[in-house]
Amino acid sequence: MSQKRTIDAFFGPPPKRSRSDVTKGTIIPEEQDETILKTHHPNYPFPIAELPASISKELSSLPARPPRTVNNEPDLDLLYFEPYVPDYLARQLFQFLRAELPFYKVEWTTVFGLDETSKFDKEGVVVDAMTGVKVSSDRRYDKYPPRPIPKCLDDLRQSTEAATGCKFNFCLVNYYSSGADSISFHSDDERFLGPDPAIASFSLGARRDFLMKHKPVAAGQGETPASKSPTLKFPLNSGDMILMRGKTQSNWLHSIPKRTGKNQEDGGRINITFRRAMVKGGTENYYNYNVGSGPVYRWDKASGAMMPWKPSSKS
């Protein structure tokens, strides 16, 4: 395991790389600073920095610990990694992603990816997954144009797939600016995710409680084991990951409640979820609800807050 590093060490010179076309867009060293590689795509508001090679390599060796299986309640099937990312690396990832990703003021979200029916070719153009032909305008991708998962997140996606045996094509990122930010009970059981979807949920930054409760039992079913299930609480530390799989999404709700008192890690938290959309409706819905047509925001270190970003700003 590598020695502990600070965020400043992220920007040391990585190994030199030539220009190359990849499915995630064209990766080109920035002229103003050739030590930082960035993922480029026309649908990104600005180029998104890659992780340094040393950090990327370390992600490929994760998880830090084997998972704990949690399936002692009806219809519940979890893998709980405590942690998946070790503490020092989790802190670096939190600071890096908060600084480098574009966010949108829909509870501070951002999303990347494309459903199973299509893919990005080497130029970053959306094409049919089977034929390789550019998708027609009736696919409605023009209204909310998708963009590939940038390498800084795709490194973690590949690590997660290797550790869980699951496949993912979408990445949603939520930023919680303080303990006052929360999300109510819900389940990720949309039809476009297919039956019994697997969703990997990472927590970086401030510690927050992750609550789960069984969905209400239909009237007339009487007293069942499910109706007696307690509300479960998982105290997520920075670097922890919960894989929800099997019948979990169909039968359980989860939430992040508000947190009072002093928060760790300056109060900020990033939640990264990887999931797999099966039909084009997944792409449309994710970009509609998590990006839309609103302004872009980016972390401003001087003010310690998300601030509106304009194309003339330094990327």
For each residue, the residues with C-beta under 8 A, 3 or more apart:
1: 58 86
2: 5 54 58
3:
4: 88
5: 2 9 10 88 92
6: 9 92
7: 10 91 92 95 96
8: 11
9: 5 6 12
10: 5 7 51 52 55 92 96
11: 8 35 36 52
12: 9 35 52
13: 35
14: 17 35 37 52 53 54
15: 53
16:
17: 14 20 27 29 37
18:
19: 26 27 28
20: 17 26 27
21: 26 122 123
22: 25 26 27 122
23: 119 120 121 122 124 148
24: 27 39 41 120 124 148 149 150 151 154
25: 22 39 40 41 44 120 124 147 148 150
26: 19 20 21 22 40 41 123 124
27: 17 19 20 22 24 37 38 39 40 50 151
28: 19 37 38 40 47
29: 17 33 34 35 36 37 38
30: 33 34 36 38 47
31: 34
32:
33: 29 30 36
34: 29 30 31
35: 11 12 13 14 29
36: 11 29 30 33 49 50
37: 14 17 27 28 29 49 50 151
38: 27 28 29 30 47 48 49 50
39: 24 25 27 44 47 48 49 50 148 150 151 152
40: 25 26 27 28 44 47
41: 24 25 26 44 124 147 148 150
42: 124
43: 124 145 146 147
44: 25 39 40 41 47 48 102 147 150
45: 102 296 309 311
46: 102 298 309 311 313 315
47: 28 30 38 39 40 44 315
48: 38 39 44 100 101 102 150 151 152
49: 36 37 38 39 96 100 152
50: 27 36 37 38 39 56 150 151 152
51: 10 55 56 59 96 151 152 155
52: 10 11 12 14 55 56
53: 14 15 56 57
54: 2 14 57 58
55: 10 51 52 58 59 89 92 93
56: 50 51 52 53 59 60 151 155
57: 53 54 60 61
58: 1 2 54 55 61 62 89
59: 51 55 56 62 85 155 156 159
60: 56 57 155 158 159 162
61: 57 58
62: 58 59 84 85 159 163
63: 66 67 81 83 84 85 159 163 241
64: 81 83 84 85 86 239
65: 81 82 83 84
66: 63 81
67: 63 79 80 81 243
68: 79 80 81 82
69: 78 79 80
70: 76 77 78 79 80
71: 76 77 78
72: 76
73: 76 214 229 230 232
74: 214 224 225 226 229 251
75: 214 226 246 247 248 250 251 252
76: 70 71 72 73 212 214 229 247 248 251 252
77: 70 71 244 245 246 247 248
78: 69 70 71 242 243 244 245 248
79: 67 68 69 70 164 242 243 245
80: 67 68 69 70 234 240 241 242 243
81: 63 64 65 66 67 68 84 163 240 241 242 243
82: 65 68 237 240
83: 63 64 65 86 87 90 237 238 239 240 241
84: 62 63 64 65 81 160 163 202 239 240 241
85: 59 62 63 64 89 90 93 202 204 238 239 241
86: 1 64 83 89 90 239
87: 83 90 91 237 238 239
88: 4 5 91 92
89: 55 58 85 86 92 93 239
90: 83 85 86 87 93 94 204 238 239
91: 7 87 88 94 95 204 205 238 265
92: 5 6 7 10 55 88 89 95 96
93: 55 85 89 90 96 97 156 204
94: 90 91 97 98 204 205 238 265 268 269 270
95: 7 91 92 98 99
96: 7 10 49 51 92 93 99 100 152
97: 93 94 100 101 152 153 173 204 270 272
98: 94 95 101 175 205 268 270 299
99: 95 96 299 301
100: 48 49 96 97 152
101: 48 97 98 110 150 152 173 298
102: 44 45 46 48 110 296 297 298 309
103: 108 109 110 173 175 296 297 298 299 306
104: 108 109 110 290 291 292 294 295 296 297
105: 108 294 295 297 306
106: 109 289 290 291 292 294
107: 174 181 183
108: 103 104 105 174 175 176 177 181 297 306
109: 103 104 106 172 173 174 175 290 291
110: 101 102 103 104 172 173 290 291
111: 170 171 172 173 286 287 290 291
112: 146 147 148 149 150 153 170 171
113: 146 148 149 168 169 170 171 277 283 286
114: 118 119 120 126 146 148 169 170 277 283
115: 118 169 170 192 277 278 279 280 281 282 283
116: 129 169 276 277 278 279
117: 128 129 278 279 280
118: 114 115 126 127 128 129 135 139 141 280 283
119: 23 114 126 127 129
120: 23 24 25 114 124 125 126 127 148
121: 23 124 125 127 132
122: 21 22 23
123: 21 26
124: 23 24 25 26 41 42 43 120 121 148
125: 120 121 134
126: 114 118 119 120 134 135 139 141 146
127: 118 119 120 121 131 132 133 134 135
128: 117 118 131 132 133 134 135
129: 116 117 118 119
130:
131: 127 128
132: 121 127 128
133: 127 128
134: 125 126 127 128
135: 118 126 127 128 139 141
136: 139
137: 140 142
138:
139: 118 126 135 136 280
140: 137 143 144 280 284
141: 118 126 135 144 145 146 280 283 284
142: 137 145
143: 140 284
144: 140 141 283 284 287 288 291 292
145: 43 141 142 287
146: 43 112 113 114 126 141 283 287
147: 25 41 43 44 112
148: 23 24 25 39 41 112 113 114 120 124 154
149: 24 112 113 153 154 157 170 171
150: 24 25 39 41 44 48 50 101 112 153 154
151: 24 27 37 39 48 50 51 56 154 155
152: 39 48 49 50 51 96 97 100 101 155 156
153: 97 112 149 150 156 157 171 173 272
154: 24 148 149 150 151 157 158 171
155: 51 56 59 60 151 152 158 159
156: 59 93 152 153 159 160 202 272 274
157: 149 153 154 160 161 168 171 274
158: 60 154 155 161 162
159: 59 60 62 63 155 156 162 163
160: 84 156 157 163 164 166 168 200 241 274
161: 157 158 164 165 166 167 168
162: 60 158 159
163: 62 63 81 84 159 160
164: 79 160 161 198 200 243
165: 161
166: 160 161 198 200 243 245 276
167: 161 276
168: 113 157 160 161 171 200 274 275 276
169: 113 114 115 116 275 276 277
170: 111 112 113 114 115 149 274 275 276 277 282 286
171: 111 112 113 149 153 154 157 168 272 273 274
172: 109 110 111 272 273 275 286 290
173: 97 101 103 109 110 111 153 270 271 272 273
174: 107 108 109 183 270 271 273
175: 98 103 108 109 268 269 270 306
176: 108 179 181 182 205 206 208 256 268 269 270 271
177: 108 180 181 267 268 305 306
178: 181 263 267 268
179: 176 206 208 258 259 260 261 263 267
180: 177 258 259
181: 107 108 176 177 178 258 269
182: 176 255 256 257 258 259
183: 107 174 186 255 256
184: 255
185: 211 213 253 254 255
186: 183 253 254 255
187: 215 249 250 252 253 254
188: 193 197 199 244 249 273 275
189: 193 197 249 250
190: 193 282 285
191: 194 281
192: 115 277 278 279 281 282 285
193: 188 189 190 197 199 249 275 276 277 278 282
194: 191 197 276 278
195: 250
196: 245 246 247 249 250
197: 188 189 193 194 245 249 275 276
198: 164 166 243 244 245 275 276
199: 188 193 243 244 245 249 273 274 275
200: 160 164 166 168 241 242 243 273 274 275
201: 210 241 242 243 244 271 272 273
202: 84 85 156 239 240 241 270 271 272 273
203: 208 210 236 237 238 239 240 241 269 270 271
204: 85 90 91 93 94 97 238 239 269 270 271 272
205: 91 94 98 176 238 264 265 268 269 270
206: 176 179 238 259 263 264 265 266 267 268 269
207: 235 236 237 238 263 264
208: 176 179 203 235 236 256 259 269
209: 233 234 235 236 256 257 259
210: 201 203 233 234 235 236 242 254 255 256
211: 185 231 232 233 234 254 255 256 257
212: 76 231 232 233 234 252 253 254
213: 185 229 230 231 232 252 253
214: 73 74 75 76 217 226 227 229 251 252 253
215: 187 251 252 253
216:
217: 214 221 224 226 227
218: 221
219:
220:
221: 217 218 224 227
222:
223: 227 228
224: 74 217 221 227 228
225: 74 228 229
226: 74 75 214 217 229 251
227: 214 217 221 223 224
228: 223 224 225
229: 73 74 76 213 214 225 226
230: 73 213
231: 211 212 213
232: 73 211 212 213
233: 209 210 211 212
234: 80 209 210 211 212 240 242
235: 207 208 209 210
236: 203 207 208 209 210 240 242
237: 82 83 87 203 207 240
238: 83 85 87 90 91 94 203 204 205 206 207 264 265
239: 64 83 84 85 86 87 89 90 202 203 204
240: 80 81 82 83 84 202 203 234 236 237
241: 63 80 81 83 84 85 160 200 201 202 203
242: 78 79 80 81 200 201 210 234 236
243: 67 78 79 80 81 164 166 198 199 200 201
244: 77 78 188 198 199 201 248 249 252 254
245: 77 78 79 166 196 197 198 199 248
246: 75 77 196
247: 75 76 77 196 250 251
248: 75 76 77 78 244 245 251 252
249: 187 188 189 193 196 197 199 244 252
250: 75 187 189 195 196 247
251: 74 75 76 214 215 226 247 248
252: 75 76 187 212 213 214 215 244 248 249
253: 185 186 187 212 213 214 215
254: 185 186 187 210 211 212 244
255: 182 183 184 185 186 210 211
256: 176 182 183 208 209 210 211 271
257: 182 209 211
258: 179 180 181 182
259: 179 180 182 206 208 209 263
260: 179
261: 179
262:
263: 178 179 206 207 259 266 267 268
264: 205 206 207 238 267
265: 91 94 205 206 238 268 269
266: 206 263 304
267: 177 178 179 206 263 264
268: 94 98 175 176 177 178 205 206 263 265
269: 94 175 176 181 203 204 205 206 208 265
270: 94 97 98 173 174 175 176 202 203 204 205
271: 173 174 176 201 202 203 204 256
272: 97 153 156 171 172 173 201 202 204
273: 171 172 173 174 188 199 200 201 202
274: 156 157 160 168 170 171 199 200
275: 168 169 170 172 188 193 197 198 199 200
276: 116 166 167 168 169 170 193 194 197 198
277: 113 114 115 116 169 170 192 193 281 282 283 286
278: 115 116 117 192 193 194 282
279: 115 116 117 192 282
280: 115 117 118 139 140 141 283 284
281: 115 191 192 277 284 285
282: 115 170 190 192 193 277 278 279 285 286
283: 113 114 115 118 141 144 146 277 280 286 287
284: 140 141 143 144 280 281 287 288
285: 190 192 281 282 288 289
286: 111 113 170 172 277 282 283 289 290
287: 111 144 145 146 283 284 290 291 292
288: 144 284 285 291 292
289: 106 285 286 292
290: 104 106 109 110 111 172 286 287
291: 104 106 109 110 111 144 287 288 294
292: 104 106 144 287 288 289
293:
294: 104 105 106 291
295: 104 105 308 309
296: 45 102 103 104 308 309
297: 102 103 104 105 108 306 307 308 309
298: 46 101 102 103 306 307 309 313
299: 98 99 103 305 306 307
300: 303 304 305 306 307
301: 99 304
302:
303: 300 307
304: 266 300 301
305: 177 299 300
306: 103 105 108 175 177 297 298 299 300
307: 297 298 299 300 303
308: 295 296 297
309: 45 46 102 295 296 297 298 313
310: 313
311: 45 46
312:
313: 46 298 309 310
314:
315: 46 47
